[in-house]
Amino acid sequence: TKDQFEFDTADGVSAAELKERIAFLVRNAFVCQGGELFRQVKGIPMGGNASPDLANLFCYACEAEYMDHLLASGHKDEAKRLSLTWRFIDDLLTWNGPPPPEHIYGMRYKETTNGPNDVSFIGMRIRIEIHPNLPSRRWMRLSVHDKEEQWHWKPVRYCHAWSVAPRHQSSGICKGLMIMYARQCNHLADFRHAAQRAIYRLLDRKHQVRDLRQSFHAFLRERWPEFPRICGRLRGFFEFCIRSYNNDEPLLPAPVSTAPW
């Protein structure tokens, strides 16, 4: 109701005003191409500040209605299985059965499962493998999934060091990538593989070694201060990456199997 959407603050809005503002955002996305201005008439604007929230709200409304339908029709077990489904906007990860049917969202699924024990989800590869040191046990291996490795062309990533971007942006990009890779990977070999690839890309974009080194060392100090041996090995690995790049050597091959770190 209208009262549910009103706030006590002076700048609160009613439900009708909120709908009007959302409609304005959706209907007023423009693109300039070849001297002509085009208005987007289907979907929500890509890159819009409100677009991720609007997409999540839409998907949540579909899911809530579907879950209510399952419970009302007595399919409680099926509803419980869907509690292990994770979604980030339109990306779904399921653990205990199939995802909700396509028709509840009005979208078509694209399968990213590489096998019964191998799946990719938002830049992460999740695999169930036999533990190399304990053959009777299995473990979940998490690594970075880079779509670029499957393409026959090389996309342009990250700003060029000679662009109008401030110099400190080099450090920010490098540190941000390392933080993301450290969160995604659960063993050192996969982290090193992703880190070397990122360092090569930043050097291709003419970012200075001193800026990348400073950022990489700051990342190590903040991420693993209690593991000086690992930090020392990774500092040496960074210098190895710089030498390999200067010698025009290829990336190290992706690790096949290894124990968790």
Secondary structure, DSSP 8 states (H G I E B T S, - for coil): -TGGG--SSTT---HHHHHHHHHHHHH--EEEETTEEEE--SS--TT-TTHHHHHHHHHHHHHHHHHHHHHHTT-HHHHHHGGG-EEETTEEE-SSS--S-GGGTT------EEETTEEEETTEEEEEEE-SS-TT-EEEEEEE--GGGG-SS----S--TTSSS-TTHHHHHHHHHHHHHHHH-SSHHHHHHHHHHHHHHHHHTT--HHHHHHHHHHHHHHH-TT-HHHHHHHHHHHHHHHHHHHTT-------------
